[in-house]
Amino acid sequence: MFFSGDDPMMFLQWKQQFTSWPCFGDSRYVEALDNLEKKQEAPAAAEYNANERDLSQKLFAVLTSYLRGRCAHLVRAETKSKDGFKLWHTLVHEFMPNTRQRALALAQALSAYPVFGKDKSALESILAFEQLVMQYEEASGSTYPLELMSATLIRCCQPKLREQLQLGINDESTYQEIRDKVLSFERVSKIWSTEQVLKHVQDNPSYCGGSTDGPTPMEVDRIEKGKGKNKGKNKSKGFSGGEWVNSWAFSRGRGRQNKGIGKGKSKGRSKGKKGGKGNTKGKKGGRSKVAYGQCSNCYEYGH
């Protein structure tokens, strides 16, 4: 949607896209912009009435958001007056001048128009050709002959279609009839060909992983394997080391041997503390593990 002025041939395409938005917001822009493009000189801001001044300032505010590069210098030139009509007139006559040189260049391009490529449809190629004809007519002020348009259209078609068109032409054939035959041939031969139909019939939809064309089933029983952040610190099942000892102390009562504490796979916090190795099997006479603040003899608290 932005226009920088680096490629002047892209101005017409940008102009068509840009004018559709302000004309949709306010229908008065349709007539105002058409009158500006027909004038040879930009109108003076002192001649605007209240409505025209309001439209001009709004147009300037919108143009400042869509002009970049070389066109930004034109915007800065009108910053003080904020005259959007003058800025639009300058843009049109800068990149679409109605000069003899531009008209001759467009006429030469039409006479040497290339053959329609296979990467584009016939409709796209014809519309591009007709747009170039429209530019020539605006620049030269004359109408491009329909006979030349018909001859160019036949020459630019593919050889197979060109032979059929030449066989079906008579003295009363018009450009519109030739155009319709070209489009009809493409609709029949390409869009609804037997190969295209069979291709879509034989293709089965795939919902496997890696295909984003359809819904993906939920992987309920999926198990992730990988290295966790706490690997090597706590491999015991259930509680961690300190919590396990506390629950054992309250549930087992006092005076019982600490058998099997740390017999799991706890290699984490208890490792290296007070000579414990984490895999003690609770030998008799050995110092058992107690909780914080718990007596190691009677397993009571508070003394």
N, C-alpha and C positions, 0 to 999 in steps of 0.2 A: 504493500500500500504506500510505501515511501518512494519518493522520486528524488534522485540526486543529480540528474542532468548528464551523467556520464555517457548514456546511450540515448541520443535524441529520438531514435526510432521507437523507443519504448514509451514515449510521452503520450501517444494516442491511446495506448492501452491503459496507462495510468489515469489519463483524463476521463475515460469512460467509467472506470471504477470509482474515481473520486466524486464526479458530479452526481452519481446516483444517490449518494448519501445526503448532501445538502438539499438536493431537489426533492427528496422524500420528506425531509424535515420541514421544508418551506417551499411550496410550489412556485413562489415568486422568483426563485433562483433560475427556473427554467428559461423564462423570457429574458431575465437580466443577463445571464451568461451568454445567451445567443446574440443579444444585441452588442455585447462587448466584443465578441469575436469578429463581428462584421465591421466594426469601426476601425479606421486606419490609425487614429490617434486615441490615446487614453483620455477618458473624461476628466474634467477638473473637479476636485473635491468640493469647491465652492458652489457648484451647480447642483449638488445633491439636495434632495428634500429630506425630511425627517426619516421616512421609511427607507430611502436609498442609503442614507448614512448609517442607519442601524444594520442593514443587510451587508454593507461594505465592511463594517467593523467585525461583524460575526464571521464573515468569510475570511478576513485576515487572521482571526484567532484560530480558525480551523487549519488554514494553510501553513501556519507556523509549525504545526505538529506533524506535517506530512512532507515537508521539504527538507532535504539534506544536501550536503556537499556544495556544489556550485550554486544551487538554487538558494542556499542559505544566505548568500550575499545579496540576492534580490530581496529577501525578507528583511534583512537589516537595513536596507536602503529605505524601506517604507515603515520603519519602526515608529518614527515620530508621528506621522500622519495616520498610521493604521488604516490605510486605504486598500482594502482587499480587492476592489474592482480594478484598480490600477495595477496591482500585483498580478492578478489573473490575466489582464490584457498583455502585460509584459511577458508572462510565461508562454501564452499562446503564440505570440508573434516571434518569440525567441526560438521555440522548438518546432513550430509549424508555420513557417513564413510562407505567404502566398507569392513566392518569387518564381521567376522564369527558370532559374537554375534548378530549383527543387522539382518543378513540374517536369522538366526534361529528364531529370534523374529517375523519377517515378515512371515516366513513359518508357525509358530504356529497361527498367526492371520488369515491367509488364511484358515487353516484347521478348525478353530472355528468361521468362519465368521457368523454373526447373520442373522436372517431372515429379509428380506426386510420389512421395516416399511410401514405403510399405509399413513404416513404423507408425504412421498416422492414418486415421480413417479418411475416406473420401470427403466426408462432410467437413472435417476440420481443414483439409487442404483447400476445399472450395471456399469456405468462409474466409480463410486467410487471403486468398486471391481476390475475393470481392472487397475485402477491406482495403487492399492496396489500390484497387480501382477507385474506391471512394476517396482515398487520399489524393489521388491524381486529379479527380474531378474538383475537389475543393481547392487544390493548389493552382490548377490551370483555369478554372472557371468554365470549362467545357465538358461535354458528356463523352465518355469513352464509348466507341462504337460497339454495339452488340455483336456484330460480325467478328470483330477481333477477339471479343471475349469467348465466343463459341469456338473459334479456331484454336485459341490458347487452351481451352478446356479439353478439346479432343487431343491435342498434341501432348498434354501432360498426363493423360490416362495411361494405364498399362497396355501393352501391345495387344493382348487378347480382347480387352474391352474396346480399344481403339478400332479394331477391325469391325466389330459389330456396330459401332456408332457410324462408321463411314458407310457401311452397307445400308443402314436404316435412314440416312439423311435424304431429305427431298427438298424441293424449292420452298416449301412452307415451314420447314423446321426452324424453331426459335431457340434462343439460348435457354429459356426455362425448360423446354422439352428435353434438350440434351442434358441439362442438369438433373432432371428427374430420372432419366434413364441411367445415368451414372450412379446415383444414389440407390436406385432399385436394384441394379446389378450387385452392388456391395451388400445390400441387405439379404439378397437371396444366396449369394455365393459364400459369404463369410460368416455372417451372424447365425444363420440357420442351416449351416452345412451338416451333412451326415456325420462327419468326423466330430464336430462339436457336440452333437446330440449324444452320440455313442460314448463320448468321453465322460460326460456327466452322468450317464446311466450306469456305466461300469464302475465308476469311482464310488467306493464305500466310505462313509464317514468314519474317521478314526478318532477315538477318544482316549488314546494311550497317552502316557506322559510324554511331553515334548511337542504335542500338537495343541495349538491354541484355537483351533476352529470350533470346538465343541466343549461341552461341560466336562470337567475332570472329576472322577469319583473321589470320595473322601477316603483317605488312607487311615482307617481307624486303628489297625494293628501295626502301624509303622513303629519301628524301634530305631532310635538314633544311636549310632555307635561312634564314639570319639573320646577324646581326652577331655575330662572335665577340669574345672578350675581347682577343685578340692582333692584331686587325686593324690594319694600318698599322705594326706593329713588325717583322714577319718574314713576307714573302710568298714567300720563296725555296723551291723544291722540294727536298726532301731535308734536308740539314743546315742549321744556322744559319750566320751569317756567320763567326764565329771558328772553329767546327769545320770548315767547308768549307775555310778557308785552311790549317788545320793538316793536313788530309788531302791537300790539293794539294801542300803543301811536302814531305811524306814520299813521295808517290807520283810526283811529277814530276821530282824530282832538282833539282840546282842549276844556275844559269846560264841557265835558260830564261825567256823573257819571260812575264809574267803577263797572258796574253791571255784576255779574257772573264771575268775575276774580277769578280763583281758585275754581270755582264751580265744576270743573271736579273732578278728584281724585288725585290731586297733594298733596302728603304728604311728599315731599322730601325736596328740598332746602329751600322753603319758610317757612317751619315749624319752629317755635320758633324765627323767626326774627321779632323784633319790635312788639311783641305781636300778630303777625299773627298766626293763627292755621291751615292754609291751606285749610279750608272749609268755608271761609267767604262768605257771600251772598251780600255784598255791601250795608250796611245800610246807610241811609242818614246821613250826618254829620260825618260819620266815616272816618278815614284816609285811603285813597285808596293807592294802590300800584303804585309806579312810578319807572321809569328806573333810571339807574345810571346817575347823572348829570342833571336830569330833575326837574323842579320846581313843587312842590306839589300843588301850587295854580293855576298857569296859564298853566302848562304843557309845558313850553317853556324851551329851553336849553341856557346855557351860562350866567346865572345870579343867 
